[in-house]
Amino acid sequence: MSSFDTTDVTELLDALRRIGGEPEDVEVKSGAGGFPTSVRETLVAFANTNGGTILIGIDERAAFAPVQVADVAHYRDNLVALARDAITPPLQIDTDIVDVDGTLVLIAQVPPAG
C-alpha cells in the first residue's frame, strides 16, 4: 500500500487548486459516471515517464472537489486488475482509499516502468 493519508490528499488538492490544474505527474478523474475508461492511457503514460499519482473521485471542473463514486473499493479492484492484466508489461501499482471531507477517494501510485 502507498502511504497516502487524508492530510496528504488534502495538501495535494490544495496545491492543484493553487496552480489551477494538474502537473505532469498527477491525474484526477471524477469517476462519478462510472469507472473512468481513460485511466488505462494514464497508467501507460505514467509508467513510460517518471511515474505519477492518479486520484479517482475528484472533479477537476468543480475546483478539485471530492465527488461520491458508487463503489470505491470496486474501482480500486478494477484499477489494480487493469494495471496487472491489460498493460504489458504488467504494472504493480500501490493504492489507498482515503476519506476527504467525508467522501472516499481512490489514490494510486504508478511507478515508472523498468
N, C-alpha and C positions, 0 to 999 in steps of 0.2 A: 504494500500500500504506500501511496505517497504520503507526505507529511503535511498536507494542507489542513488548516482548521478554519473556523469561522473568521477569525481575525485576518488570516492571510487572504481569504477570498474578499472580505470587505475592503482591505487595503488595495488589492488588485483592481476591484471595481472602482474605487475612488480614483486610482491612477488612470484608468480607462476614461472616466468622466473628465478628468483634468485635461488629458490630451485630445479628447473628443473622437477617439477611435481606437482601433486595435493595432498594436505594434506587430511586427512580422512574426513574433513567436507566441502570440495569443489569438485565439479564435473563439468567439462566443456564438452560440446557437440558441434560438428560443426553445425549440422542441415542443412548444405549446400545441402545434397542429399535428404532432406525431414525430416519430424518430426522424431526425434530420438526415436525409439521404446524402447530402453533400459532405457529410463528415468523413466519408472514405477518402475523398480528394484531400481533405485537410490532414488526415493521418499520413498519407503518402508524402505530401508536401513537407510536413514537419520532419518525417523520417529522412527525407532526402536533403535536409538542410541541417540546422543545429538543434532540432527538436523543438518542442513547444508545449503549450498548455491549451486544452480545449475545455470550455465551460458550457454545459448544456443546461438550460433553464434560466438563461439571461437574455433579455430582449435589448439589443443594441439600439433599436429605434425608440425605445422608451427610456433613454438615458441609462442604459445598462442596468435596468431594474430586474430583480428576480421575477420569474413567471412560473406559475404552477404547471408541472407536467403530470400526465396521468399516472405513470408508474416509473419513478426514477430508478428503482432497482432493476426493472426490466430494461430500461435504456442502458444502464451500466452493463448488464449481461449482453445486450446487443452490440454495444461498442467493443467490449472485450472479444466477443466472437468475431466481429468484423475485422479487428486488428489481427487476430490469430488465423482466421480461415480465408479471408478474402484478399489478403495482401501477400505478395511474395517478395522477399522472404517475410515470414510472419513477424509481427511486432509484439513485443512484450510491453504493454502499457501499464502504468500504475493508475488506479482510480480511487476516488474518495467521493462520498456523498456528504455534503456539508449543509447545515442549516444556516441560511442567510435571511435574516428578518422574517423568520417563520416559514420560509419556503426552502425546500430541498433542492440543492444544485449539485449536478454531477460534474466533477473535475477529473480530467485525465491528463497525465503527464506522458508525453510521447518522446521517447529518446531518439537521438539521431541513429540511423542505420549504420551498421559497421562500426 
